[in-house]
Amino acid sequence: MVRRSGNRFAVNALSAISTKGRMHFMVFAESFTAEVLCRFLNRLAGHFDHKVHLVVDGHSAHRSKKVRDWLTVHSNDIEPHFLLPYSPELNPDELVNADLKHSLPKQHRARDQAELAAETRRFFRRRQRQPHIVRGYFGGPHVRYVLDENPMSF
């Protein structure tokens, strides 16, 4: 979630990154729910002709019945790998979130939700063109396990 101090609007974003430097994302205004996650998973699965191994945290949407049902139907498309509870330092995507918050313009604050969403999309599109930065999210000592244990990556 990206918030700007002093403003009463926010946008949410989901992203999936790979050790090869690929990034997929979705920016949305509504709350993060199982329905939103299923929409993202559908989009993600549609990009590949092989199974995607996805590291996820313990968010309630990730563990919901709707998502479990979706994953059962799409077991050849996406396989989730759940992180230990309360271990955000093990999630490479948390580094994306930190980068996003650090990269948003400091001098110009978004005036409304649409502008904030546009800034957020610009960030993700820029990172999609910078695979070296995306690969760098896996360089930290707590997330290197992804490189060591999972040679398959999109």
Secondary structure as GFF3:
##gff-version 3
##sequence-region A 1 154
A	DSSP	beta_strand	2	3	.	.	.	ID=ss1
A	DSSP	beta_strand	10	17	.	.	.	ID=ss2
A	DSSP	beta_strand	23	28	.	.	.	ID=ss3
A	DSSP	alpha_helix	34	45	.	.	.	ID=ss4
A	DSSP	beta_strand	52	56	.	.	.	ID=ss5
A	DSSP	alpha_helix	65	73	.	.	.	ID=ss6
A	DSSP	beta_strand	78	82	.	.	.	ID=ss7
A	DSSP	three_ten_helix	88	90	.	.	.	ID=ss8
A	DSSP	alpha_helix	92	103	.	.	.	ID=ss9
A	DSSP	alpha_helix	113	128	.	.	.	ID=ss10
A	DSSP	alpha_helix	131	136	.	.	.	ID=ss11
A	DSSP	alpha_helix	145	149	.	.	.	ID=ss12
###
